[in-house]
Amino acid sequence: MLELLKSMAIAVLMVPVVMAIILGLIYGLGEVFNIISKIGHRDDRPAKKTNV
């Protein structure tokens, strides 16, 4: 019975930890691709000219 309680406690503690790791990886990859996207589009933007 004690082993079952220990296993349940470990599972209950590991679920939020693993979810936090997965969400952190998703956020981190998003930031990496955002930086790559900014580098790729840096030369494509011409200076805006106002025709007055």
mmCIF entry with sequence, helices, sheets and N, C-alpha, C, O atoms, coordinates in Angstrom:
data_MODEL
# 
_entry.id   MODEL 
# 
_entity.id                         1 
_entity.type                       polymer 
_entity.pdbx_number_of_molecules   1 
# 
_entity_poly.entity_id                      1 
_entity_poly.type                           'polypeptide(L)' 
_entity_poly.nstd_linkage                   no 
_entity_poly.nstd_monomer                   no 
_entity_poly.pdbx_seq_one_letter_code       MLELLKSMAIAVLMVPVVMAIILGLIYGLGEVFNIISKIGHRDDRPAKKTNV 
_entity_poly.pdbx_seq_one_letter_code_can   MLELLKSMAIAVLMVPVVMAIILGLIYGLGEVFNIISKIGHRDDRPAKKTNV 
_entity_poly.pdbx_strand_id                 A 
# 
loop_
_entity_poly_seq.entity_id 
_entity_poly_seq.num 
_entity_poly_seq.mon_id 
_entity_poly_seq.hetero 
1 1  MET n 
1 2  LEU n 
1 3  GLU n 
1 4  LEU n 
1 5  LEU n 
1 6  LYS n 
1 7  SER n 
1 8  MET n 
1 9  ALA n 
1 10 ILE n 
1 11 ALA n 
1 12 VAL n 
1 13 LEU n 
1 14 MET n 
1 15 VAL n 
1 16 PRO n 
1 17 VAL n 
1 18 VAL n 
1 19 MET n 
1 20 ALA n 
1 21 ILE n 
1 22 ILE n 
1 23 LEU n 
1 24 GLY n 
1 25 LEU n 
1 26 ILE n 
1 27 TYR n 
1 28 GLY n 
1 29 LEU n 
1 30 GLY n 
1 31 GLU n 
1 32 VAL n 
1 33 PHE n 
1 34 ASN n 
1 35 ILE n 
1 36 ILE n 
1 37 SER n 
1 38 LYS n 
1 39 ILE n 
1 40 GLY n 
1 41 HIS n 
1 42 ARG n 
1 43 ASP n 
1 44 ASP n 
1 45 ARG n 
1 46 PRO n 
1 47 ALA n 
1 48 LYS n 
1 49 LYS n 
1 50 THR n 
1 51 ASN n 
1 52 VAL n 
# 
_struct_asym.id          A 
_struct_asym.entity_id   1 
# 
_struct_conf.conf_type_id            HELX_P 
_struct_conf.id                      HELX_P1 
_struct_conf.pdbx_PDB_helix_id       AA1 
_struct_conf.beg_label_comp_id       LEU 
_struct_conf.beg_label_asym_id       A 
_struct_conf.beg_label_seq_id        2 
_struct_conf.pdbx_beg_PDB_ins_code   ? 
_struct_conf.end_label_comp_id       GLY 
_struct_conf.end_label_asym_id       A 
_struct_conf.end_label_seq_id        40 
_struct_conf.pdbx_end_PDB_ins_code   ? 
_struct_conf.beg_auth_comp_id        LEU 
_struct_conf.beg_auth_asym_id        A 
_struct_conf.beg_auth_seq_id         2 
_struct_conf.end_auth_comp_id        GLY 
_struct_conf.end_auth_asym_id        A 
_struct_conf.end_auth_seq_id         40 
_struct_conf.pdbx_PDB_helix_class    1 
_struct_conf.details                 ? 
_struct_conf.pdbx_PDB_helix_length   39 
# 
_struct_conf_type.id          HELX_P 
_struct_conf_type.criteria    ? 
_struct_conf_type.reference   ? 
# 
loop_
_atom_site.group_PDB 
_atom_site.id 
_atom_site.type_symbol 
_atom_site.label_atom_id 
_atom_site.label_alt_id 
_atom_site.label_comp_id 
_atom_site.label_asym_id 
_atom_site.label_entity_id 
_atom_site.label_seq_id 
_atom_site.pdbx_PDB_ins_code 
_atom_site.Cartn_x 
_atom_site.Cartn_y 
_atom_site.Cartn_z 
_atom_site.occupancy 
_atom_site.B_iso_or_equiv 
_atom_site.pdbx_formal_charge 
_atom_site.auth_seq_id 
_atom_site.auth_comp_id 
_atom_site.auth_asym_id 
_atom_site.auth_atom_id 
_atom_site.pdbx_PDB_model_num 
ATOM 1   N N  . MET A 1 1  ? 0.828  -1.205 0.000   1.00 0.00 ? 1  MET A N  1 
ATOM 2   C CA . MET A 1 1  ? 0.000  0.000  0.000   1.00 0.00 ? 1  MET A CA 1 
ATOM 3   C C  . MET A 1 1  ? 0.863  1.257  0.000   1.00 0.00 ? 1  MET A C  1 
ATOM 4   O O  . MET A 1 1  ? 0.555  2.243  -0.669  1.00 0.00 ? 1  MET A O  1 
ATOM 5   N N  . LEU A 1 2  ? 1.954  1.199  0.767   1.00 0.00 ? 2  LEU A N  1 
ATOM 6   C CA . LEU A 1 2  ? 2.850  2.356  0.834   1.00 0.00 ? 2  LEU A CA 1 
ATOM 7   C C  . LEU A 1 2  ? 3.525  2.590  -0.509  1.00 0.00 ? 2  LEU A C  1 
ATOM 8   O O  . LEU A 1 2  ? 3.740  3.734  -0.910  1.00 0.00 ? 2  LEU A O  1 
ATOM 9   N N  . GLU A 1 3  ? 3.861  1.508  -1.205  1.00 0.00 ? 3  GLU A N  1 
ATOM 10  C CA . GLU A 1 3  ? 4.483  1.663  -2.525  1.00 0.00 ? 3  GLU A CA 1 
ATOM 11  C C  . GLU A 1 3  ? 3.516  2.313  -3.499  1.00 0.00 ? 3  GLU A C  1 
ATOM 12  O O  . GLU A 1 3  ? 3.925  3.133  -4.321  1.00 0.00 ? 3  GLU A O  1 
ATOM 13  N N  . LEU A 1 4  ? 2.256  1.964  -3.419  1.00 0.00 ? 4  LEU A N  1 
ATOM 14  C CA . LEU A 1 4  ? 1.248  2.562  -4.295  1.00 0.00 ? 4  LEU A CA 1 
ATOM 15  C C  . LEU A 1 4  ? 1.118  4.059  -4.029  1.00 0.00 ? 4  LEU A C  1 
ATOM 16  O O  . LEU A 1 4  ? 1.012  4.850  -4.966  1.00 0.00 ? 4  LEU A O  1 
ATOM 17  N N  . LEU A 1 5  ? 1.126  4.445  -2.763  1.00 0.00 ? 5  LEU A N  1 
ATOM 18  C CA . LEU A 1 5  ? 1.042  5.860  -2.425  1.00 0.00 ? 5  LEU A CA 1 
ATOM 19  C C  . LEU A 1 5  ? 2.277  6.618  -2.897  1.00 0.00 ? 5  LEU A C  1 
ATOM 20  O O  . LEU A 1 5  ? 2.171  7.748  -3.376  1.00 0.00 ? 5  LEU A O  1 
ATOM 21  N N  . LYS A 1 6  ? 3.447  5.998  -2.763  1.00 0.00 ? 6  LYS A N  1 
ATOM 22  C CA . LYS A 1 6  ? 4.677  6.633  -3.249  1.00 0.00 ? 6  LYS A CA 1 
ATOM 23  C C  . LYS A 1 6  ? 4.621  6.824  -4.764  1.00 0.00 ? 6  LYS A C  1 
ATOM 24  O O  . LYS A 1 6  ? 4.996  7.881  -5.272  1.00 0.00 ? 6  LYS A O  1 
ATOM 25  N N  . SER A 1 7  ? 4.163  5.822  -5.472  1.00 0.00 ? 7  SER A N  1 
ATOM 26  C CA . SER A 1 7  ? 4.069  5.916  -6.927  1.00 0.00 ? 7  SER A CA 1 
ATOM 27  C C  . SER A 1 7  ? 3.086  7.000  -7.346  1.00 0.00 ? 7  SER A C  1 
ATOM 28  O O  . SER A 1 7  ? 3.345  7.750  -8.287  1.00 0.00 ? 7  SER A O  1 
ATOM 29  N N  . MET A 1 8  ? 1.965  7.080  -6.650  1.00 0.00 ? 8  MET A N  1 
ATOM 30  C CA . MET A 1 8  ? 0.984  8.111  -6.972  1.00 0.00 ? 8  MET A CA 1 
ATOM 31  C C  . MET A 1 8  ? 1.539  9.505  -6.693  1.00 0.00 ? 8  MET A C  1 
ATOM 32  O O  . MET A 1 8  ? 1.305  10.435 -7.464  1.00 0.00 ? 8  MET A O  1 
ATOM 33  N N  . ALA A 1 9  ? 2.264  9.647  -5.604  1.00 0.00 ? 9  ALA A N  1 
ATOM 34  C CA . ALA A 1 9  ? 2.846  10.946 -5.265  1.00 0.00 ? 9  ALA A CA 1 
ATOM 35  C C  . ALA A 1 9  ? 3.872  11.359 -6.318  1.00 0.00 ? 9  ALA A C  1 
ATOM 36  O O  . ALA A 1 9  ? 3.917  12.523 -6.718  1.00 0.00 ? 9  ALA A O  1 
ATOM 37  N N  . ILE A 1 10 ? 4.683  10.423 -6.762  1.00 0.00 ? 10 ILE A N  1 
ATOM 38  C CA . ILE A 1 10 ? 5.673  10.726 -7.798  1.00 0.00 ? 10 ILE A CA 1 
ATOM 39  C C  . ILE A 1 10 ? 4.975  11.127 -9.095  1.00 0.00 ? 10 ILE A C  1 
ATOM 40  O O  . ILE A 1 10 ? 5.395  12.074 -9.761  1.00 0.00 ? 10 ILE A O  1 
ATOM 41  N N  . ALA A 1 11 ? 3.916  10.414 -9.451  1.00 0.00 ? 11 ALA A N  1 
ATOM 42  C CA . ALA A 1 11 ? 3.182  10.738 -10.676 1.00 0.00 ? 11 ALA A CA 1 
ATOM 43  C C  . ALA A 1 11 ? 2.537  12.110 -10.567 1.00 0.00 ? 11 ALA A C  1 
ATOM 44  O O  . ALA A 1 11 ? 2.578  12.886 -11.522 1.00 0.00 ? 11 ALA A O  1 
ATOM 45  N N  . VAL A 1 12 ? 1.945  12.420 -9.429  1.00 0.00 ? 12 VAL A N  1 
ATOM 46  C CA . VAL A 1 12 ? 1.288  13.715 -9.242  1.00 0.00 ? 12 VAL A CA 1 
ATOM 47  C C  . VAL A 1 12 ? 2.308  14.850 -9.291  1.00 0.00 ? 12 VAL A C  1 
ATOM 48  O O  . VAL A 1 12 ? 1.994  15.936 -9.778  1.00 0.00 ? 12 VAL A O  1 
ATOM 49  N N  . LEU A 1 13 ? 3.502  14.621 -8.803  1.00 0.00 ? 13 LEU A N  1 
ATOM 50  C CA . LEU A 1 13 ? 4.539  15.652 -8.844  1.00 0.00 ? 13 LEU A CA 1 
ATOM 51  C C  . LEU A 1 13 ? 5.167  15.780 -10.226 1.00 0.00 ? 13 LEU A C  1 
ATOM 52  O O  . LEU A 1 13 ? 5.562  16.876 -10.623 1.00 0.00 ? 13 LEU A O  1 
ATOM 53  N N  . MET A 1 14 ? 5.265  14.684 -10.960 1.00 0.00 ? 14 MET A N  1 
ATOM 54  C CA . MET A 1 14 ? 5.944  14.724 -12.249 1.00 0.00 ? 14 MET A CA 1 
ATOM 55  C C  . MET A 1 14 ? 5.080  15.329 -13.358 1.00 0.00 ? 14 MET A C  1 
ATOM 56  O O  . MET A 1 14 ? 5.624  15.896 -14.305 1.00 0.00 ? 14 MET A O  1 
ATOM 57  N N  . VAL A 1 15 ? 3.773  15.225 -13.270 1.00 0.00 ? 15 VAL A N  1 
ATOM 58  C CA . VAL A 1 15 ? 2.911  15.742 -14.340 1.00 0.00 ? 15 VAL A CA 1 
ATOM 59  C C  . VAL A 1 15 ? 3.116  17.251 -14.536 1.00 0.00 ? 15 VAL A C  1 
ATOM 60  O O  . VAL A 1 15 ? 3.343  17.665 -15.673 1.00 0.00 ? 15 VAL A O  1 
ATOM 61  N N  . PRO A 1 16 ? 3.051  18.092 -13.506 1.00 0.00 ? 16 PRO A N  1 
ATOM 62  C CA . PRO A 1 16 ? 3.275  19.520 -13.743 1.00 0.00 ? 16 PRO A CA 1 
ATOM 63  C C  . PRO A 1 16 ? 4.708  19.834 -14.169 1.00 0.00 ? 16 PRO A C  1 
ATOM 64  O O  . PRO A 1 16 ? 4.940  20.769 -14.935 1.00 0.00 ? 16 PRO A O  1 
ATOM 65  N N  . VAL A 1 17 ? 5.660  19.058 -13.674 1.00 0.00 ? 17 VAL A N  1 
ATOM 66  C CA . VAL A 1 17 ? 7.061  19.294 -14.057 1.00 0.00 ? 17 VAL A CA 1 
ATOM 67  C C  . VAL A 1 17 ? 7.249  19.023 -15.539 1.00 0.00 ? 17 VAL A C  1 
ATOM 68  O O  . VAL A 1 17 ? 7.859  19.827 -16.244 1.00 0.00 ? 17 VAL A O  1 
ATOM 69  N N  . VAL A 1 18 ? 6.736  17.906 -16.017 1.00 0.00 ? 18 VAL A N  1 
ATOM 70  C CA . VAL A 1 18 ? 6.881  17.558 -17.426 1.00 0.00 ? 18 VAL A CA 1 
ATOM 71  C C  . VAL A 1 18 ? 6.112  18.549 -18.299 1.00 0.00 ? 18 VAL A C  1 
ATOM 72  O O  . VAL A 1 18 ? 6.593  18.931 -19.367 1.00 0.00 ? 18 VAL A O  1 
ATOM 73  N N  . MET A 1 19 ? 4.931  18.966 -17.860 1.00 0.00 ? 19 MET A N  1 
ATOM 74  C CA . MET A 1 19 ? 4.171  19.952 -18.634 1.00 0.00 ? 19 MET A CA 1 
ATOM 75  C C  . MET A 1 19 ? 4.914  21.275 -18.701 1.00 0.00 ? 19 MET A C  1 
ATOM 76  O O  . MET A 1 19 ? 4.929  21.915 -19.752 1.00 0.00 ? 19 MET A O  1 
ATOM 77  N N  . ALA A 1 20 ? 5.524  21.695 -17.613 1.00 0.00 ? 20 ALA A N  1 
ATOM 78  C CA . ALA A 1 20 ? 6.292  22.941 -17.616 1.00 0.00 ? 20 ALA A CA 1 
ATOM 79  C C  . ALA A 1 20 ? 7.482  22.840 -18.565 1.00 0.00 ? 20 ALA A C  1 
ATOM 80  O O  . ALA A 1 20 ? 7.796  23.797 -19.272 1.00 0.00 ? 20 ALA A O  1 
ATOM 81  N N  . ILE A 1 21 ? 8.139  21.693 -18.583 1.00 0.00 ? 21 ILE A N  1 
ATOM 82  C CA . ILE A 1 21 ? 9.271  21.496 -19.496 1.00 0.00 ? 21 ILE A CA 1 
ATOM 83  C C  . ILE A 1 21 ? 8.806  21.574 -20.944 1.00 0.00 ? 21 ILE A C  1 
ATOM 84  O O  . ILE A 1 21 ? 9.446  22.227 -21.768 1.00 0.00 ? 21 ILE A O  1 
ATOM 85  N N  . ILE A 1 22 ? 7.703  20.916 -21.257 1.00 0.00 ? 22 ILE A N  1 
ATOM 86  C CA . ILE A 1 22 ? 7.188  20.925 -22.630 1.00 0.00 ? 22 ILE A CA 1 
ATOM 87  C C  . ILE A 1 22 ? 6.784  22.343 -23.040 1.00 0.00 ? 22 ILE A C  1 
ATOM 88  O O  . ILE A 1 22 ? 7.108  22.782 -24.144 1.00 0.00 ? 22 ILE A O  1 
ATOM 89  N N  . LEU A 1 23 ? 6.078  23.065 -22.159 1.00 0.00 ? 23 LEU A N  1 
ATOM 90  C CA . LEU A 1 23 ? 5.686  24.437 -22.484 1.00 0.00 ? 23 LEU A CA 1 
ATOM 91  C C  . LEU A 1 23 ? 6.906  25.338 -22.635 1.00 0.00 ? 23 LEU A C  1 
ATOM 92  O O  . LEU A 1 23 ? 6.916  26.225 -23.488 1.00 0.00 ? 23 LEU A O  1 
ATOM 93  N N  . GLY A 1 24 ? 7.922  25.124 -21.827 1.00 0.00 ? 24 GLY A N  1 
ATOM 94  C CA . GLY A 1 24 ? 9.157  25.895 -21.952 1.00 0.00 ? 24 GLY A CA 1 
ATOM 95  C C  . GLY A 1 24 ? 9.851  25.629 -23.275 1.00 0.00 ? 24 GLY A C  1 
ATOM 96  O O  . GLY A 1 24 ? 10.374 26.554 -23.898 1.00 0.00 ? 24 GLY A O  1 
ATOM 97  N N  . LEU A 1 25 ? 9.862  24.377 -23.711 1.00 0.00 ? 25 LEU A N  1 
ATOM 98  C CA . LEU A 1 25 ? 10.470 24.053 -24.999 1.00 0.00 ? 25 LEU A CA 1 
ATOM 99  C C  . LEU A 1 25 ? 9.690  24.689 -26.146 1.00 0.00 ? 25 LEU A C  1 
ATOM 100 O O  . LEU A 1 25 ? 10.290 25.199 -27.092 1.00 0.00 ? 25 LEU A O  1 
ATOM 101 N N  . ILE A 1 26 ? 8.370  24.664 -26.074 1.00 0.00 ? 26 ILE A N  1 
ATOM 102 C CA . ILE A 1 26 ? 7.561  25.287 -27.123 1.00 0.00 ? 26 ILE A CA 1 
ATOM 103 C C  . ILE A 1 26 ? 7.834  26.791 -27.161 1.00 0.00 ? 26 ILE A C  1 
ATOM 104 O O  . ILE A 1 26 ? 8.007  27.363 -28.238 1.00 0.00 ? 26 ILE A O  1 
ATOM 105 N N  . TYR A 1 27 ? 7.872  27.424 -26.005 1.00 0.00 ? 27 TYR A N  1 
ATOM 106 C CA . TYR A 1 27 ? 8.133  28.865 -25.945 1.00 0.00 ? 27 TYR A CA 1 
ATOM 107 C C  . TYR A 1 27 ? 9.538  29.173 -26.455 1.00 0.00 ? 27 TYR A C  1 
ATOM 108 O O  . TYR A 1 27 ? 9.736  30.127 -27.207 1.00 0.00 ? 27 TYR A O  1 
ATOM 109 N N  . GLY A 1 28 ? 10.503 28.368 -26.046 1.00 0.00 ? 28 GLY A N  1 
ATOM 110 C CA . GLY A 1 28 ? 11.885 28.586 -26.475 1.00 0.00 ? 28 GLY A CA 1 
ATOM 111 C C  . GLY A 1 28 ? 12.047 28.436 -27.977 1.00 0.00 ? 28 GLY A C  1 
ATOM 112 O O  . GLY A 1 28 ? 12.727 29.241 -28.613 1.00 0.00 ? 28 GLY A O  1 
ATOM 113 N N  . LEU A 1 29 ? 11.426 27.411 -28.549 1.00 0.00 ? 29 LEU A N  1 
ATOM 114 C CA . LEU A 1 29 ? 11.507 27.238 -30.001 1.00 0.00 ? 29 LEU A CA 1 
ATOM 115 C C  . LEU A 1 29 ? 10.817 28.387 -30.724 1.00 0.00 ? 29 LEU A C  1 
ATOM 116 O O  . LEU A 1 29 ? 11.283 28.822 -31.777 1.00 0.00 ? 29 LEU A O  1 
ATOM 117 N N  . GLY A 1 30 ? 9.719  28.882 -30.178 1.00 0.00 ? 30 GLY A N  1 
ATOM 118 C CA . GLY A 1 30 ? 9.048  30.025 -30.767 1.00 0.00 ? 30 GLY A CA 1 
ATOM 119 C C  . GLY A 1 30 ? 9.937  31.253 -30.783 1.00 0.00 ? 30 GLY A C  1 
ATOM 120 O O  . GLY A 1 30 ? 9.971  31.987 -31.771 1.00 0.00 ? 30 GLY A O  1 
ATOM 121 N N  . GLU A 1 31 ? 10.660 31.483 -29.688 1.00 0.00 ? 31 GLU A N  1 
ATOM 122 C CA . GLU A 1 31 ? 11.571 32.616 -29.628 1.00 0.00 ? 31 GLU A CA 1 
ATOM 123 C C  . GLU A 1 31 ? 12.711 32.455 -30.625 1.00 0.00 ? 31 GLU A C  1 
ATOM 124 O O  . GLU A 1 31 ? 13.105 33.420 -31.281 1.00 0.00 ? 31 GLU A O  1 
ATOM 125 N N  . VAL A 1 32 ? 13.239 31.245 -30.742 1.00 0.00 ? 32 VAL A N  1 
ATOM 126 C CA . VAL A 1 32 ? 14.330 31.001 -31.688 1.00 0.00 ? 32 VAL A CA 1 
ATOM 127 C C  . VAL A 1 32 ? 13.870 31.280 -33.110 1.00 0.00 ? 32 VAL A C  1 
ATOM 128 O O  . VAL A 1 32 ? 14.571 31.957 -33.862 1.00 0.00 ? 32 VAL A O  1 
ATOM 129 N N  . PHE A 1 33 ? 12.707 30.770 -33.489 1.00 0.00 ? 33 PHE A N  1 
ATOM 130 C CA . PHE A 1 33 ? 12.221 30.994 -34.849 1.00 0.00 ? 33 PHE A CA 1 
ATOM 131 C C  . PHE A 1 33 ? 11.852 32.459 -35.067 1.00 0.00 ? 33 PHE A C  1 
ATOM 132 O O  . PHE A 1 33 ? 11.971 32.960 -36.185 1.00 0.00 ? 33 PHE A O  1 
ATOM 133 N N  . ASN A 1 34 ? 11.409 33.148 -34.030 1.00 0.00 ? 34 ASN A N  1 
ATOM 134 C CA . ASN A 1 34 ? 11.118 34.569 -34.140 1.00 0.00 ? 34 ASN A CA 1 
ATOM 135 C C  . ASN A 1 34 ? 12.397 35.349 -34.435 1.00 0.00 ? 34 ASN A C  1 
ATOM 136 O O  . ASN A 1 34 ? 12.394 36.254 -35.269 1.00 0.00 ? 34 ASN A O  1 
ATOM 137 N N  . ILE A 1 35 ? 13.483 35.003 -33.759 1.00 0.00 ? 35 ILE A N  1 
ATOM 138 C CA . ILE A 1 35 ? 14.764 35.665 -34.007 1.00 0.00 ? 35 ILE A CA 1 
ATOM 139 C C  . ILE A 1 35 ? 15.238 35.371 -35.425 1.00 0.00 ? 35 ILE A C  1 
ATOM 140 O O  . ILE A 1 35 ? 15.699 36.270 -36.128 1.00 0.00 ? 35 ILE A O  1 
ATOM 141 N N  . ILE A 1 36 ? 15.123 34.108 -35.844 1.00 0.00 ? 36 ILE A N  1 
ATOM 142 C CA . ILE A 1 36 ? 15.525 33.746 -37.202 1.00 0.00 ? 36 ILE A CA 1 
ATOM 143 C C  . ILE A 1 36 ? 14.691 34.509 -38.219 1.00 0.00 ? 36 ILE A C  1 
ATOM 144 O O  . ILE A 1 36 ? 15.222 34.964 -39.232 1.00 0.00 ? 36 ILE A O  1 
ATOM 145 N N  . SER A 1 37 ? 13.406 34.658 -37.970 1.00 0.00 ? 37 SER A N  1 
ATOM 146 C CA . SER A 1 37 ? 12.521 35.373 -38.885 1.00 0.00 ? 37 SER A CA 1 
ATOM 147 C C  . SER A 1 37 ? 12.917 36.847 -38.976 1.00 0.00 ? 37 SER A C  1 
ATOM 148 O O  . SER A 1 37 ? 12.912 37.424 -40.063 1.00 0.00 ? 37 SER A O  1 
ATOM 149 N N  . LYS A 1 38 ? 13.257 37.455 -37.841 1.00 0.00 ? 38 LYS A N  1 
ATOM 150 C CA . LYS A 1 38 ? 13.674 38.861 -37.862 1.00 0.00 ? 38 LYS A CA 1 
ATOM 151 C C  . LYS A 1 38 ? 14.963 39.028 -38.651 1.00 0.00 ? 38 LYS A C  1 
ATOM 152 O O  . LYS A 1 38 ? 15.113 40.011 -39.376 1.00 0.00 ? 38 LYS A O  1 
ATOM 153 N N  . ILE A 1 39 ? 15.890 38.095 -38.526 1.00 0.00 ? 39 ILE A N  1 
ATOM 154 C CA . ILE A 1 39 ? 17.147 38.172 -39.275 1.00 0.00 ? 39 ILE A CA 1 
ATOM 155 C C  . ILE A 1 39 ? 16.865 38.033 -40.768 1.00 0.00 ? 39 ILE A C  1 
ATOM 156 O O  . ILE A 1 39 ? 17.472 38.732 -41.580 1.00 0.00 ? 39 ILE A O  1 
ATOM 157 N N  . GLY A 1 40 ? 15.960 37.148 -41.132 1.00 0.00 ? 40 GLY A N  1 
ATOM 158 C CA . GLY A 1 40 ? 15.654 36.912 -42.540 1.00 0.00 ? 40 GLY A CA 1 
ATOM 159 C C  . GLY A 1 40 ? 14.946 38.072 -43.204 1.00 0.00 ? 40 GLY A C  1 
ATOM 160 O O  . GLY A 1 40 ? 15.125 38.291 -44.403 1.00 0.00 ? 40 GLY A O  1 
ATOM 161 N N  . HIS A 1 41 ? 14.145 38.824 -42.459 1.00 0.00 ? 41 HIS A N  1 
ATOM 162 C CA . HIS A 1 41 ? 13.358 39.905 -43.046 1.00 0.00 ? 41 HIS A CA 1 
ATOM 163 C C  . HIS A 1 41 ? 14.005 41.273 -42.863 1.00 0.00 ? 41 HIS A C  1 
ATOM 164 O O  . HIS A 1 41 ? 13.402 42.288 -43.212 1.00 0.00 ? 41 HIS A O  1 
ATOM 165 N N  . ARG A 1 42 ? 15.201 41.319 -42.331 1.00 0.00 ? 42 ARG A N  1 
ATOM 166 C CA . ARG A 1 42 ? 15.841 42.608 -42.059 1.00 0.00 ? 42 ARG A CA 1 
ATOM 167 C C  . ARG A 1 42 ? 16.123 43.368 -43.362 1.00 0.00 ? 42 ARG A C  1 
ATOM 168 O O  . ARG A 1 42 ? 15.915 44.580 -43.420 1.00 0.00 ? 42 ARG A O  1 
ATOM 169 N N  . ASP A 1 43 ? 16.591 42.679 -44.400 1.00 0.00 ? 43 ASP A N  1 
ATOM 170 C CA . ASP A 1 43 ? 16.962 43.339 -45.642 1.00 0.00 ? 43 ASP A CA 1 
ATOM 171 C C  . ASP A 1 43 ? 15.769 43.591 -46.548 1.00 0.00 ? 43 ASP A C  1 
ATOM 172 O O  . ASP A 1 43 ? 15.884 44.363 -47.500 1.00 0.00 ? 43 ASP A O  1 
ATOM 173 N N  . ASP A 1 44 ? 14.637 42.970 -46.285 1.00 0.00 ? 44 ASP A N  1 
ATOM 174 C CA . ASP A 1 44 ? 13.487 43.084 -47.178 1.00 0.00 ? 44 ASP A CA 1 
ATOM 175 C C  . ASP A 1 44 ? 12.700 44.369 -46.985 1.00 0.00 ? 44 ASP A C  1 
ATOM 176 O O  . ASP A 1 44 ? 11.906 44.738 -47.851 1.00 0.00 ? 44 ASP A O  1 
ATOM 177 N N  . ARG A 1 45 ? 12.901 45.055 -45.872 1.00 0.00 ? 45 ARG A N  1 
ATOM 178 C CA . ARG A 1 45 ? 12.096 46.243 -45.582 1.00 0.00 ? 45 ARG A CA 1 
ATOM 179 C C  . ARG A 1 45 ? 12.785 47.492 -46.115 1.00 0.00 ? 45 ARG A C  1 
ATOM 180 O O  . ARG A 1 45 ? 13.809 47.911 -45.576 1.00 0.00 ? 45 ARG A O  1 
ATOM 181 N N  . PRO A 1 46 ? 12.239 48.084 -47.154 1.00 0.00 ? 46 PRO A N  1 
ATOM 182 C CA . PRO A 1 46 ? 12.809 49.358 -47.596 1.00 0.00 ? 46 PRO A CA 1 
ATOM 183 C C  . PRO A 1 46 ? 12.360 50.481 -46.664 1.00 0.00 ? 46 PRO A C  1 
ATOM 184 O O  . PRO A 1 46 ? 11.345 50.358 -45.979 1.00 0.00 ? 46 PRO A O  1 
ATOM 185 N N  . ALA A 1 47 ? 13.113 51.561 -46.644 1.00 0.00 ? 47 ALA A N  1 
ATOM 186 C CA . ALA A 1 47 ? 12.725 52.705 -45.805 1.00 0.00 ? 47 ALA A CA 1 
ATOM 187 C C  . ALA A 1 47 ? 11.453 53.303 -46.340 1.00 0.00 ? 47 ALA A C  1 
ATOM 188 O O  . ALA A 1 47 ? 11.300 53.481 -47.549 1.00 0.00 ? 47 ALA A O  1 
ATOM 189 N N  . LYS A 1 48 ? 10.538 53.616 -45.444 1.00 0.00 ? 48 LYS A N  1 
ATOM 190 C CA . LYS A 1 48 ? 9.262  54.196 -45.863 1.00 0.00 ? 48 LYS A CA 1 
ATOM 191 C C  . LYS A 1 48 ? 9.478  55.651 -46.284 1.00 0.00 ? 48 LYS A C  1 
ATOM 192 O O  . LYS A 1 48 ? 10.083 56.442 -45.561 1.00 0.00 ? 48 LYS A O  1 
ATOM 193 N N  . LYS A 1 49 ? 8.976  55.973 -47.447 1.00 0.00 ? 49 LYS A N  1 
ATOM 194 C CA . LYS A 1 49 ? 9.088  57.337 -47.950 1.00 0.00 ? 49 LYS A CA 1 
ATOM 195 C C  . LYS A 1 49 ? 7.702  57.949 -47.944 1.00 0.00 ? 49 LYS A C  1 
ATOM 196 O O  . LYS A 1 49 ? 6.726  57.315 -48.344 1.00 0.00 ? 49 LYS A O  1 
ATOM 197 N N  . THR A 1 50 ? 7.628  59.199 -47.484 1.00 0.00 ? 50 THR A N  1 
ATOM 198 C CA . THR A 1 50 ? 6.345  59.886 -47.495 1.00 0.00 ? 50 THR A CA 1 
ATOM 199 C C  . THR A 1 50 ? 6.308  60.768 -48.728 1.00 0.00 ? 50 THR A C  1 
ATOM 200 O O  . THR A 1 50 ? 7.210  61.574 -48.952 1.00 0.00 ? 50 THR A O  1 
ATOM 201 N N  . ASN A 1 51 ? 5.273  60.615 -49.519 1.00 0.00 ? 51 ASN A N  1 
ATOM 202 C CA . ASN A 1 51 ? 5.104  61.415 -50.721 1.00 0.00 ? 51 ASN A CA 1 
ATOM 203 C C  . ASN A 1 51 ? 4.221  62.626 -50.396 1.00 0.00 ? 51 ASN A C  1 
ATOM 204 O O  . ASN A 1 51 ? 2.995  62.568 -50.494 1.00 0.00 ? 51 ASN A O  1 
ATOM 205 N N  . VAL A 1 52 ? 4.873  63.707 -50.013 1.00 0.00 ? 52 VAL A N  1 
ATOM 206 C CA . VAL A 1 52 ? 4.119  64.912 -49.639 1.00 0.00 ? 52 VAL A CA 1 
ATOM 207 C C  . VAL A 1 52 ? 4.300  65.950 -50.709 1.00 0.00 ? 52 VAL A C  1 
ATOM 208 O O  . VAL A 1 52 ? 3.754  67.048 -50.603 1.00 0.00 ? 52 VAL A O  1 
# 
